[in-house]
């Protein structure tokens, strides 16, 4: 039975979800902009971490410029939230206008031939809209989701994303997600894994924006074990041209070239090399569109607790994304 505080939380989410979907678009997005500005003024640990991460990525900025970037970042994050609240009501035509893919040709070729692709994604832009578009225009999307608290909220978002046509595998509290990912590759799914943060203490260190960071090894290991091609993808907002986008913005999904598989070396070394290639692709986009990198957790090694720095060996038969 769900405890009263959880019932209150989920009731709040459902009320907000319904209200935002019924509001005129302009009013809804203005409200979320105002809420973002309020959150910045109030501050808190999440805002402090966002500012610290932005400072790592953009060390050339002055304090005033960094403050402005954090404000833009929160507006982007709340735009993503408003988009997601309203996403179930999007028509196929609106979804087409909302997303602009770049470099998707090789991905489409693999999927058209019945081969799955594995995609290393960052916490950027609007992942839900990109996922819904990918399911409609590329192939069914399978991904792994971190289990949120309270559980009732996690179940709401779980149901929401599955209603959009995506298959969601819980990171914890269920069957081994890596087994589910292998099955998704066998089906020919579009396997998209948000991997620019290590959730398991089993990730690998990479060079990222001039610093050392820890990222998930799951995409590289899955690609190596299954033979599926690996790509990286960045997602950001851009001002939309007339007739495009939603409320003045469109979601841009940019794909890398296929990540090369090293022909020699131990499995662990090959995983690091492939993960590094993904990080290198993403760092350019994150520096250019920093406000769309919604990273409010620790990712750089210098910010992590010493206990999180222990490496886990990468094996050829199991890895958690």
C-alpha positions as CSV (number, residue, x, y, z in Angstrom):
1,X,0.0,0.0,0.0
2,X,1.3,3.5,-0.9
3,X,2.0,5.7,2.1
4,X,0.1,8.9,2.4
5,X,3.0,11.2,1.4
6,X,3.4,9.2,-1.8
7,X,-0.3,9.4,-2.5
8,X,0.0,13.2,-2.1
9,X,3.0,13.3,-4.4
10,X,1.3,11.3,-7.1
11,X,-1.9,13.2,-6.8
12,X,0.1,16.4,-7.3
13,X,1.7,15.0,-10.4
14,X,-1.6,13.9,-11.9
15,X,-3.3,17.2,-11.1
16,X,-0.4,19.2,-12.7
17,X,-0.2,16.8,-15.7
18,X,-3.9,17.3,-16.4
19,X,-3.9,21.0,-15.8
20,X,-0.9,21.7,-18.0
21,X,-2.4,19.6,-20.9
22,X,-5.5,21.7,-20.8
23,X,-3.8,25.1,-20.7
24,X,-3.2,27.1,-23.9
25,X,0.3,26.4,-25.1
26,X,1.6,30.0,-24.6
27,X,0.3,30.3,-21.1
28,X,1.7,26.9,-20.1
29,X,5.2,27.6,-21.4
30,X,5.3,31.1,-19.8
31,X,4.3,29.5,-16.5
32,X,7.1,27.0,-16.7
33,X,9.6,29.8,-17.6
34,X,8.5,31.7,-14.5
35,X,8.8,28.6,-12.4
36,X,12.3,28.0,-13.7
37,X,13.3,31.6,-12.8
38,X,11.9,31.1,-9.3
39,X,13.9,27.9,-8.9
40,X,17.1,29.7,-9.8
41,X,16.4,32.5,-7.3
42,X,15.7,29.9,-4.6
43,X,18.8,27.9,-5.4
44,X,19.5,24.6,-3.8
45,X,21.9,21.6,-4.2
46,X,20.6,20.8,-7.7
47,X,21.2,24.3,-9.0
48,X,24.6,24.4,-7.3
49,X,25.6,21.2,-9.1
50,X,24.2,22.4,-12.4
51,X,26.3,25.6,-12.1
52,X,29.4,23.6,-11.1
53,X,29.0,21.3,-14.1
54,X,28.5,24.3,-16.4
55,X,31.6,25.9,-15.0
56,X,33.6,22.7,-15.8
57,X,32.3,22.7,-19.3
58,X,32.6,26.5,-19.9
59,X,35.5,27.7,-17.8
60,X,35.9,30.9,-19.9
61,X,32.6,32.3,-18.6
62,X,32.5,35.1,-16.0
63,X,30.3,34.7,-12.9
64,X,27.6,36.8,-14.4
65,X,27.7,34.9,-17.7
66,X,27.6,31.6,-15.8
67,X,24.6,32.8,-13.8
68,X,22.8,33.6,-17.0
69,X,23.7,30.2,-18.4
70,X,22.2,28.5,-15.4
71,X,19.0,30.5,-15.8
72,X,18.8,29.4,-19.5
73,X,19.6,25.8,-18.4
74,X,16.6,25.8,-16.0
75,X,14.3,27.3,-18.6
76,X,15.4,24.5,-21.0
77,X,14.9,21.9,-18.3
78,X,11.4,23.2,-17.5
79,X,10.6,23.5,-21.2
80,X,11.4,19.8,-21.4
81,X,9.0,19.2,-18.5
82,X,6.2,21.2,-20.1
83,X,6.8,19.4,-23.4
84,X,6.6,16.0,-21.7
85,X,3.4,16.9,-19.8
86,X,1.8,17.8,-23.2
87,X,3.4,15.1,-25.3
88,X,0.5,12.5,-25.0
89,X,-1.7,15.0,-26.9
90,X,0.7,15.6,-29.8
91,X,-0.6,14.5,-33.2
92,X,1.7,12.7,-35.6
93,X,1.9,15.9,-37.6
94,X,2.9,17.9,-34.6
95,X,5.6,15.4,-33.7
96,X,7.0,15.6,-37.2
97,X,7.2,19.4,-36.9
98,X,8.7,19.2,-33.4
99,X,11.8,17.1,-34.3
100,X,14.6,17.7,-36.8
101,X,17.1,14.8,-37.2
102,X,20.7,15.3,-38.5
103,X,23.0,12.6,-39.7
104,X,20.3,9.9,-39.3
105,X,21.0,8.2,-42.7
106,X,23.4,5.4,-41.5
107,X,21.1,4.7,-38.5
108,X,18.1,4.3,-40.9
109,X,20.1,2.0,-43.2
110,X,20.9,-0.4,-40.4
111,X,17.3,-0.4,-39.1
112,X,15.8,-0.8,-42.6
113,X,18.0,-3.9,-43.0
114,X,16.5,-5.3,-39.8
115,X,19.6,-4.6,-37.7
116,X,19.3,-3.0,-34.3
117,X,21.4,0.0,-33.4
118,X,22.7,1.0,-29.9
119,X,22.7,4.7,-29.2
120,X,24.7,6.5,-26.4
121,X,22.6,9.5,-25.4
122,X,23.3,12.4,-23.0
123,X,21.0,14.1,-20.5
124,X,20.3,16.7,-23.2
125,X,17.3,18.5,-24.7
126,X,14.0,16.6,-24.8
127,X,14.6,12.9,-24.5
128,X,11.0,12.0,-24.3
129,X,10.0,13.8,-27.5
130,X,13.1,12.4,-29.3
131,X,12.1,8.9,-28.1
132,X,8.5,9.2,-29.2
133,X,9.7,10.5,-32.6
134,X,12.2,7.7,-32.9
135,X,9.6,5.1,-32.2
136,X,7.3,6.5,-34.9
137,X,9.9,7.1,-37.5
138,X,12.9,4.8,-36.9
139,X,12.1,1.7,-34.9
140,X,10.6,0.7,-31.5
141,X,12.7,2.3,-28.8
142,X,14.0,0.3,-25.8
143,X,15.8,2.0,-23.0
144,X,16.7,1.7,-19.3
145,X,15.3,4.0,-16.7
146,X,16.6,4.8,-13.2
147,X,14.1,3.9,-10.6
148,X,12.8,7.2,-9.0
149,X,11.4,7.8,-5.5
150,X,8.6,7.7,-4.6
151,X,7.8,4.4,-6.4
152,X,4.4,5.7,-7.4
153,X,6.0,8.6,-9.4
154,X,8.3,6.1,-11.1
155,X,5.4,4.0,-12.1
156,X,3.6,7.0,-13.5
157,X,6.5,8.0,-15.7
158,X,7.1,4.3,-16.6
159,X,3.5,4.1,-17.9
160,X,3.7,7.4,-19.6
161,X,6.8,6.4,-21.7
162,X,5.4,3.0,-22.5
163,X,2.2,4.7,-23.7
164,X,4.4,6.5,-26.2
165,X,5.5,3.2,-27.6
166,X,8.8,2.8,-25.8
167,X,9.9,-0.3,-23.9
168,X,11.3,0.7,-20.5
169,X,13.5,-1.6,-18.5
170,X,14.0,-0.6,-14.8
171,X,17.7,-0.3,-13.9
172,X,17.0,-1.8,-10.5
173,X,14.1,-3.7,-8.8
174,X,13.4,-6.0,-11.7
175,X,14.9,-8.5,-14.0
176,X,18.5,-7.9,-15.2
177,X,18.1,-5.0,-17.7
178,X,21.1,-6.2,-19.7
179,X,19.3,-9.4,-20.6
180,X,16.3,-7.3,-21.7
181,X,18.6,-5.1,-23.8
182,X,20.1,-8.2,-25.6
183,X,16.5,-9.3,-26.4
184,X,15.8,-5.8,-27.8
185,X,18.8,-6.0,-30.1
186,X,17.6,-9.4,-31.3
187,X,14.2,-7.8,-32.1
188,X,15.9,-5.0,-34.2
189,X,14.9,-2.2,-31.7
190,X,16.4,1.2,-31.5
191,X,18.2,0.9,-28.2
192,X,18.8,4.3,-26.7
193,X,20.7,4.5,-23.4
194,X,21.3,7.8,-21.5
195,X,24.9,7.1,-20.4
196,X,26.7,10.4,-19.7
197,X,26.6,9.6,-16.0
198,X,27.7,6.4,-14.2
199,X,24.8,5.1,-12.1
200,X,26.3,1.7,-11.1
201,X,29.9,2.3,-9.9
202,X,30.8,0.1,-12.8
203,X,31.4,2.8,-15.5
204,X,34.6,3.9,-17.1
205,X,36.7,7.0,-17.0
206,X,36.9,9.2,-20.1
207,X,38.3,12.6,-21.1
208,X,35.4,15.0,-21.3
209,X,35.6,18.7,-21.8
210,X,39.2,18.8,-20.6
211,X,38.6,16.8,-17.4
212,X,38.1,13.2,-16.3
213,X,34.5,12.0,-16.1
214,X,32.8,8.7,-15.4
215,X,30.3,7.4,-17.9
216,X,28.3,4.2,-18.3
217,X,29.9,1.3,-20.2
218,X,26.6,-0.4,-21.1
219,X,26.3,0.9,-24.7
220,X,29.8,-0.2,-25.7
221,X,29.5,-3.6,-24.0
222,X,26.1,-4.2,-25.5
223,X,27.5,-3.4,-29.0
224,X,30.5,-5.6,-28.5
225,X,28.5,-8.6,-27.2
226,X,25.7,-8.4,-29.8
227,X,27.5,-7.0,-32.8
228,X,25.0,-4.1,-33.1
229,X,26.5,-0.9,-34.4
230,X,27.1,1.9,-31.8
231,X,26.2,5.5,-32.4
232,X,26.2,8.6,-30.1
233,X,23.4,11.2,-30.3
234,X,23.0,14.7,-28.9
235,X,19.7,16.4,-28.4
236,X,19.2,20.1,-28.1
237,X,16.6,22.8,-28.7
238,X,16.8,25.4,-31.4
239,X,14.6,28.3,-32.4
240,X,12.2,26.9,-35.0
241,X,11.6,28.2,-38.5
242,X,8.0,29.3,-39.3
243,X,5.8,26.2,-39.5
244,X,8.2,24.1,-37.5
245,X,8.6,23.3,-33.8
246,X,6.3,23.7,-30.8
247,X,5.9,27.1,-29.1
248,X,8.9,28.5,-31.1
249,X,11.4,25.7,-30.5
250,X,12.2,22.4,-32.2
251,X,14.1,19.4,-30.9
252,X,17.2,18.7,-32.9
253,X,18.6,15.1,-32.8
254,X,22.1,14.9,-34.1
255,X,23.7,11.5,-34.7
256,X,27.5,10.7,-34.8
257,X,29.1,8.5,-37.4
258,X,29.1,4.9,-36.4
259,X,31.5,4.4,-33.5
260,X,34.5,2.2,-34.6
261,X,35.2,-1.0,-32.9
262,X,38.9,-1.5,-32.1
263,X,40.3,-4.5,-33.9
264,X,42.7,-5.3,-31.1
265,X,43.0,-5.2,-27.3
266,X,41.3,-6.6,-24.3
267,X,37.6,-6.2,-23.9
268,X,38.0,-3.6,-21.2
269,X,40.3,-1.5,-23.4
270,X,37.9,-1.7,-26.3
271,X,35.0,-0.6,-24.1
272,X,36.9,2.4,-22.9
273,X,37.9,3.4,-26.4
274,X,34.3,3.2,-27.7
275,X,32.9,5.1,-24.7
276,X,35.6,7.7,-25.2
277,X,34.6,8.2,-28.8
278,X,31.0,8.8,-27.7
279,X,32.1,11.3,-25.0
280,X,34.2,13.1,-27.6
281,X,31.3,13.5,-29.9
282,X,29.0,14.7,-27.1
283,X,31.4,17.2,-25.6
284,X,31.2,19.4,-28.7
285,X,27.5,19.6,-28.6
286,X,27.4,20.1,-24.8
287,X,29.9,23.0,-25.1
288,X,27.8,24.6,-27.9
289,X,24.4,23.9,-26.3
290,X,25.4,23.9,-22.6
291,X,22.0,25.2,-21.4
292,X,20.4,22.0,-22.8
293,X,22.6,19.7,-20.8
294,X,20.4,19.0,-17.8
295,X,23.1,17.5,-15.6
296,X,22.3,18.2,-11.9
297,X,24.4,15.3,-10.6
298,X,28.1,14.6,-10.2
299,X,29.8,13.4,-13.4
300,X,33.4,14.7,-13.2
301,X,35.9,12.5,-11.2
302,X,37.1,15.4,-9.1
303,X,33.5,15.9,-7.8
304,X,32.8,12.2,-7.0
305,X,33.2,10.6,-3.6
306,X,36.3,8.5,-3.2
307,X,34.2,5.4,-2.7
308,X,32.7,5.8,-6.2
309,X,36.1,5.8,-7.9
310,X,36.7,2.1,-7.7
311,X,36.7,0.5,-11.2
312,X,34.8,-2.6,-12.1
313,X,36.2,-5.1,-14.6
314,X,34.3,-5.3,-17.9
315,X,33.6,-8.8,-18.8
316,X,32.4,-10.3,-22.0
317,X,29.2,-11.8,-20.6
318,X,27.5,-9.2,-18.4
319,X,27.4,-5.4,-17.9
320,X,24.8,-3.0,-16.5
321,X,24.1,0.0,-18.6
